Amino acid sequence: METSQSQLYNRPEEILQKLIQFDTTNPPGNEAECITYIRRLLSDAGIESAILEKTPNRPNLIARIKGTGKAAPILLHGHVDVVTAENQKWDHPPFEGKLVDGFIWGRGALDMKGGVAMMLSAFLRAKAEGWQLPGDVVLAIVSDEEAGGDVGAKFLVEEHPELFKDIRYAIGEFGGFTLQVGKKRFYPIMISEKQICWMKATVRGQGGHGSMPVRGGAMARLSKLLRQLDENDTPVHVTPPARMMVEAMASALGGAQGLLFGKLNNPAMTKSILNLLGARGQVFYPLFHNTVSPTILHGSNKVNVIPGEITVELDGRLLPGFKPEDMIRELRPIIGNDVELEALRFDEGPSEPDMGLFDTLAGILREADPDGVPVPLLLSGVTDGRFFSRLGIQTYGYLPMALPEDFNFSGTIHAANERVPAAAIGFGANAIYKALQRFG
């Protein structure tokens, strides 16, 4: 095996294994050691980088490779913080980065240290091979994405926008992974994402001593609220990104299956088609609805006190183009008027995507897998791309991975036994490298 550190860009899976070994669980993050390792890789390759921090031990790294100037710069952005692995049962330790049966195991293997390894490989390779890049390539490796990005991408965009001057397109998470529908293998490329709209719902009722039961109090109203949210849907909306995705997939499927799938774009038929899709329909459901998921409860802090007020925090996600007032308006018929609703945080994103780089990225995937079909993707989650969009930068979720047909991508992210095929990391690194050659 090649062992020279100078050729590490040819072994992105080894970069990933090393990245996983840094415990960057957020909170608290502690990304500094991981970022230092990345900075050392760049320095060894002759690439200068800068560190910018809003909070100590929460650094962000910026590096640049000069291009010919024939095209505007392009941005590669990724985060190295990860979610917790506590209270999960893992077959292999989450921070060892073990290679077992062709898979690299560990927290962040998919989200998104695997993607960072791809980007680093492509970036280092571009420097080592001296390719005449069409324009400058800017690399931003950030902290804090998993907790809102306030000291990461948001900080860079708000306080150092000059670093991203003239950039129109970016590559970030998530997309380019294989998705099997029917007999077709798709490669969804993220062109748009939903918007964070975190909410707080408050219910009130008679409080008192725990020894004196209360009927119909705040707890009972909370139970009713949770049941209403569980049993009812907000209205269907077909946004431009979702429409493009469905049209592309329906065309590729063809025949009766394609005709049926295309009916997702008919709001009167969307619910029925989602039901027909079964488990696969759960993947597409949030692409047509503004959603809320109850996640945190606040009630009494003593076992013998019946609370007079209970709040439940809701992880709300808005479709592109919608606002918090739209969410409140759609929830009212479901939960009634006796529940107080408040928007806690709204991170706005663009309503429609800039598709100027899509064909280039799709073409690279067609070359790598002639039987695969690249399609636009509306992401049900959010990424740091929402912050860079404030500077007029269109992020494409493009971390290509050829995955086994039975691999549950969405069910593995943030879960126990997060892992990725080692070969998929090389697949993605090569695709991103070709994107750097062709983005102009």
C-alpha positions in Angstrom: 0.0 0.0 0.0 1.1 3.6 -0.7 2.3 5.0 2.6 3.7 8.4 1.7 1.9 11.2 3.5 2.5 13.4 0.4 0.2 11.1 -1.6 -2.6 11.0 1.1 -5.0 12.7 -1.3 -5.1 9.3 -3.2 -6.4 7.7 0.0 -9.4 9.7 1.1 -10.7 6.8 3.2 -7.6 7.1 5.4 -8.3 10.8 5.8 -11.8 9.9 6.9 -10.6 7.4 9.5 -8.4 10.0 11.0 -11.1 12.6 11.1 -13.5 10.2 12.9 -10.9 9.7 15.6 -11.4 13.3 16.8 -14.4 13.4 19.1 -16.1 16.6 17.9 -19.5 15.9 19.4 -21.5 19.1 19.4 -22.2 20.3 22.1 -19.5 21.2 23.1 -17.8 20.7 19.7 -14.1 20.9 20.5 -13.3 21.0 16.8 -9.9 22.6 17.3 -7.7 19.4 17.2 -9.5 18.2 14.1 -9.2 21.5 12.3 -5.5 21.6 13.3 -5.0 18.2 11.7 -6.6 19.5 8.5 -4.5 22.6 8.6 -1.4 20.5 8.9 -2.4 18.4 5.9 -2.8 21.6 3.8 0.5 23.1 5.1 2.4 19.9 4.2 1.0 20.2 0.7 2.2 23.9 0.5 -1.3 25.4 0.9 -1.7 28.3 3.3 -4.8 28.6 5.4 -6.3 31.0 7.9 -8.2 30.3 11.1 -11.1 32.5 12.2 -12.9 32.0 15.5 -15.9 33.6 17.2 -15.5 31.3 20.2 -12.3 29.8 21.6 -11.7 26.2 20.6 -14.4 26.5 17.8 -12.2 27.4 14.8 -13.1 27.7 11.1 -10.5 27.2 8.4 -10.3 29.0 5.1 -7.9 28.1 2.3 -7.6 29.0 -1.4 -6.0 27.5 -4.5 -5.5 30.1 -7.3 -7.1 29.4 -10.6 -6.6 30.9 -14.1 -9.3 33.5 -13.5 -11.4 32.3 -16.5 -14.3 31.6 -14.1 -15.6 32.9 -10.8 -14.3 31.2 -7.7 -16.0 28.1 -6.4 -16.5 27.2 -2.8 -16.2 23.8 -1.0 -17.7 23.9 2.4 -18.0 21.3 5.1 -18.3 20.8 8.9 -16.4 18.6 11.2 -18.7 18.7 14.3 -20.9 15.7 14.8 -24.0 14.7 16.9 -23.8 12.7 20.0 -23.3 8.9 20.1 -24.4 8.6 23.7 -27.1 6.1 24.7 -26.6 4.3 21.4 -25.5 0.7 21.0 -22.7 0.4 18.5 -21.1 -2.7 17.0 -17.8 -0.8 16.7 -16.7 2.2 18.8 -18.0 5.5 17.3 -14.7 7.3 17.5 -12.2 4.8 16.2 -12.9 4.9 12.5 -12.5 1.2 12.0 -12.5 -0.4 8.6 -14.6 -3.6 8.9 -16.0 -5.6 5.9 -15.3 -2.8 3.5 -17.1 -0.1 5.6 -15.6 2.7 7.7 -17.5 2.9 11.0 -17.9 5.9 13.2 -19.8 9.0 14.1 -19.6 11.4 11.2 -18.8 8.8 8.5 -21.8 10.1 6.6 -22.5 13.4 8.3 -20.2 14.8 7.3 -16.6 13.8 7.8 -16.9 11.5 4.9 -17.7 14.5 2.7 -14.9 16.6 4.3 -12.5 13.7 3.4 -13.7 13.8 -0.2 -13.2 17.6 -0.4 -9.8 17.5 1.2 -8.7 14.7 -1.3 -9.9 16.7 -4.3 -8.4 20.0 -3.0 -5.0 18.4 -2.2 -5.0 16.6 -5.5 -5.7 19.8 -7.4 -2.7 21.3 -5.7 -0.4 18.3 -6.2 -1.2 17.7 -9.8 -1.0 21.4 -10.7 -4.2 21.4 -12.7 -5.0 24.7 -14.4 -8.3 25.3 -12.5 -10.8 27.5 -14.3 -11.1 29.8 -11.2 -10.0 30.0 -7.6 -11.1 27.2 -5.3 -12.0 28.3 -1.8 -12.1 25.7 1.0 -14.1 26.4 4.2 -14.0 23.8 6.9 -16.3 25.0 9.8 -17.5 24.2 13.3 -20.9 24.1 14.8 -23.2 23.1 11.9 -25.0 20.5 14.0 -26.1 23.2 16.6 -27.1 25.9 14.3 -23.9 27.2 12.8 -23.7 30.4 14.9 -20.0 30.2 15.5 -19.3 28.5 12.2 -20.8 29.3 8.7 -23.1 32.0 10.1 -20.2 33.8 11.8 -18.1 33.7 8.6 -20.9 35.0 6.4 -21.9 37.8 8.8 -18.4 38.9 9.8 -16.1 37.9 6.9 -18.2 38.1 3.7 -15.1 39.4 1.8 -13.7 35.9 1.9 -16.4 34.8 -0.5 -16.4 37.7 -2.9 -17.6 36.8 -6.5 -18.4 33.2 -5.6 -21.6 32.0 -7.3 -21.6 28.3 -6.7 -20.6 26.0 -3.8 -20.4 22.3 -3.2 -21.5 21.1 0.3 -23.8 18.5 1.9 -26.0 16.5 1.0 -26.6 14.7 -2.3 -25.1 12.5 -5.0 -25.8 9.3 -3.0 -27.6 6.5 -4.7 -31.4 6.2 -4.2 -33.2 3.1 -5.6 -36.8 3.7 -6.8 -38.3 0.8 -8.7 -35.6 -0.6 -11.0 -33.9 2.8 -11.4 -30.9 4.0 -9.6 -31.0 7.7 -9.0 -28.3 10.2 -7.9 -30.2 13.1 -6.2 -28.1 16.3 -6.3 -29.3 18.8 -3.6 -30.3 22.1 -5.2 -32.5 23.4 -2.4 -33.3 22.7 1.2 -36.1 23.4 3.7 -35.8 26.2 6.2 -35.5 26.0 10.0 -38.5 27.3 11.8 -38.2 26.2 15.4 -41.4 26.8 17.4 -42.6 26.7 21.0 -46.1 25.7 21.9 -47.5 26.5 25.4 -50.5 24.9 27.1 -51.9 26.0 30.5 -54.2 24.6 33.1 -54.8 24.3 36.8 -51.7 23.4 38.8 -51.4 22.1 42.3 -50.1 19.4 44.7 -49.3 16.0 43.2 -51.4 14.4 45.9 -54.6 16.1 44.6 -55.2 14.9 41.0 -56.3 17.5 38.4 -58.5 16.6 35.5 -58.2 18.5 32.2 -55.1 20.4 33.3 -52.0 21.3 31.3 -50.9 17.7 31.1 -54.2 16.6 29.5 -54.0 19.5 27.1 -50.5 18.6 26.2 -51.6 15.0 25.5 -54.3 16.4 23.2 -51.8 18.7 21.4 -49.4 15.8 20.8 -52.2 13.6 19.5 -53.4 16.3 17.1 -49.9 16.8 15.7 -49.5 13.1 15.3 -52.7 12.4 13.5 -53.1 15.4 11.2 -51.2 16.7 8.1 -50.5 20.3 7.2 -51.5 21.2 3.6 -49.7 19.9 0.5 -47.5 22.3 -1.4 -45.6 21.6 -4.6 -42.6 24.0 -4.7 -40.4 24.5 -7.7 -37.5 22.3 -6.4 -39.8 19.5 -5.6 -41.6 19.8 -8.9 -38.2 19.6 -10.8 -37.2 16.5 -8.8 -40.5 14.6 -9.4 -40.5 15.5 -13.1 -37.0 14.2 -13.6 -37.7 11.0 -11.7 -41.0 10.3 -13.4 -39.4 10.8 -16.8 -36.6 8.3 -16.0 -39.1 5.7 -14.5 -41.3 5.9 -17.6 -44.4 3.9 -18.3 -47.2 3.4 -15.8 -44.8 3.8 -12.8 -43.5 7.1 -14.1 -47.0 8.3 -14.8 -48.1 7.4 -11.3 -45.0 8.9 -9.7 -45.5 12.2 -11.6 -48.9 12.6 -9.9 -47.0 13.6 -6.8 -46.9 17.1 -8.4 -50.7 17.2 -8.3 -51.7 18.4 -4.8 -55.0 16.6 -5.1 -53.2 13.3 -5.6 -50.0 13.8 -3.5 -51.3 12.1 -0.3 -52.6 9.1 -2.2 -49.4 8.6 -4.1 -47.3 8.9 -0.9 -49.5 6.2 0.6 -49.0 4.0 -2.4 -45.2 4.4 -2.1 -45.3 2.9 1.4 -42.0 3.2 3.3 -40.5 5.1 0.4 -43.3 7.6 0.7 -42.0 8.6 4.2 -38.9 9.9 2.5 -40.8 12.1 0.1 -43.5 13.3 2.6 -41.6 16.2 4.0 -40.8 17.5 0.5 -44.5 18.5 0.1 -45.4 19.6 3.6 -44.4 22.2 6.2 -43.6 19.9 9.2 -43.2 20.1 13.0 -41.8 17.4 15.2 -42.2 17.7 19.0 -38.7 17.2 20.6 -38.3 18.9 24.0 -40.8 19.2 26.9 -40.7 21.6 29.8 -43.1 21.0 32.7 -42.8 20.8 36.5 -39.3 20.4 38.0 -40.6 18.6 41.0 -42.4 15.2 41.1 -45.0 16.5 43.6 -46.0 19.6 41.7 -48.6 19.5 39.0 -47.5 22.1 36.4 -49.8 24.9 35.5 -47.9 25.5 32.3 -46.1 23.2 29.9 -44.1 24.1 26.8 -43.1 21.8 24.0 -40.4 22.8 21.5 -41.2 21.9 17.9 -38.5 21.3 15.3 -40.3 23.0 12.4 -39.2 22.9 8.8 -40.6 25.2 6.2 -40.6 24.5 2.5 -38.7 27.1 0.3 -40.5 30.4 0.0 -42.6 30.0 3.2 -42.5 32.1 6.4 -43.2 31.4 10.1 -46.6 33.0 9.8 -47.4 30.4 7.2 -46.5 27.7 9.7 -48.7 29.2 12.4 -51.6 29.6 10.0 -51.4 26.0 8.9 -51.1 24.6 12.5 -54.1 26.5 13.9 -56.8 24.3 12.3 -55.0 21.3 13.7 -54.3 22.3 17.3 -57.0 24.9 17.9 -56.7 28.4 19.3 -56.0 27.6 23.0 -52.4 26.7 22.4 -49.9 29.6 22.4 -47.5 29.4 19.4 -44.2 31.3 19.2 -41.5 31.1 16.5 -38.1 30.8 18.2 -35.8 30.7 15.2 -36.2 31.1 11.5 -33.3 30.7 9.1 -34.5 31.9 5.7 -33.3 30.3 2.5 -33.9 31.1 -1.2 -37.2 30.2 -2.7 -35.8 29.0 -6.0 -32.4 27.5 -7.0 -29.8 28.6 -9.5 -29.4 25.6 -11.7 -26.3 26.9 -13.6 -23.9 24.2 -12.4 -26.3 21.3 -12.3 -25.6 19.9 -15.7 -21.9 19.8 -15.1 -22.3 17.9 -11.8 -24.8 15.6 -13.3 -22.6 14.8 -16.3 -19.8 13.7 -14.0 -22.1 11.2 -12.3 -23.4 9.9 -15.7 -19.8 9.2 -16.7 -19.1 7.4 -13.4 -22.3 5.3 -13.6 -23.9 5.3 -17.0 -26.9 3.4 -15.6 -27.5 6.0 -12.9 -29.8 9.0 -13.3 -28.9 12.3 -11.7 -31.9 14.3 -10.5 -32.4 17.5 -8.6 -33.1 17.1 -4.8 -35.0 19.2 -2.4 -33.4 18.3 1.0 -35.8 17.8 3.9 -33.1 18.9 6.3 -31.0 22.1 6.4 -27.3 22.7 5.8 -24.8 25.6 6.1 -25.8 26.4 2.5 -28.6 28.5 3.9 -26.0 31.0 5.3 -23.9 31.2 2.1 -27.1 31.8 0.1 -27.3 35.2 1.8 -24.2 36.1 -0.2 -25.9 35.0 -3.4 -24.1 31.6 -3.4 -26.0 28.5 -4.7 -24.9 25.4 -2.8 -25.2 22.0 -4.5 -25.3 19.1 -2.1 -22.8 16.9 -3.9 -21.0 14.3 -1.9 -21.4 11.5 -4.4 -21.5 7.9 -3.0 -22.3 4.7 -4.9 -24.1 2.8 -2.2 -25.3 -0.8 -1.9 -29.0 -1.1 -2.9 -30.0 -2.3 0.6 -28.1 0.5 2.4 -30.4 2.7 4.5 -28.7 6.1 3.9 -31.2 8.3 5.8 -31.7 5.8 8.6 -27.9 5.5 9.2 -27.1 9.3 9.6 -27.1 10.3 13.3 -27.9 6.7 14.3 -26.0 3.9 15.9 -23.6 2.1 13.6 -23.1 5.1 11.3 -20.8 3.9 8.5 -20.0 4.3 4.9 -18.5 2.0 2.2 -14.8 2.9 1.9 -15.1 2.7 -1.9 -17.9 5.3 -1.8 -15.5 7.9 -0.3 -13.1 7.4 -3.2 -16.0 7.6 -5.7 -17.0 11.0 -4.2 -13.5 12.4 -4.0 -13.0 11.6 -7.7 -16.3 13.2 -8.7 -15.5 16.4 -6.7 -12.1 16.6 -8.3 -13.6 16.5 -11.8 -16.1 19.2 -10.7 -13.1 21.4 -9.8 -11.6 20.8 -13.3 -14.9 21.7 -15.0 -16.8 24.3 -13.0 -15.9 27.0 -15.4 
